[in-house]
Amino acid sequence: MILLPLEMAPEATILKARAVRRTANAPGNPSALDRRVASQASAMEANARQELITLRAVKIDEIGET
């Protein structure tokens, strides 16, 4: 499991997840642990992307209600 401080904005989490994944995949022959960390970073990015989509949808709804 990747233990990183949570970011307030999903955009920051996406950037952090990408950096972790790049680092984990950097070795020419990634170990099983490297691949697991990269996979967890991908999941973290996917979750942040979903959160970003949800936040944007809520903002659009709020704009439409005013």
RACOR-V298878 format. One record per run of one state. SS is the DSSP state (h for helix, s for strand, l for the rest). FROM is the first residue (numbers start at 1). LEN is the number of residues. If there is no record, write none. Layout:
SS/FROM/LEN, SS/FROM/LEN
//
This chain:
l/1/9, h/10/15, l/25/7, h/32/34, l/66/1
//
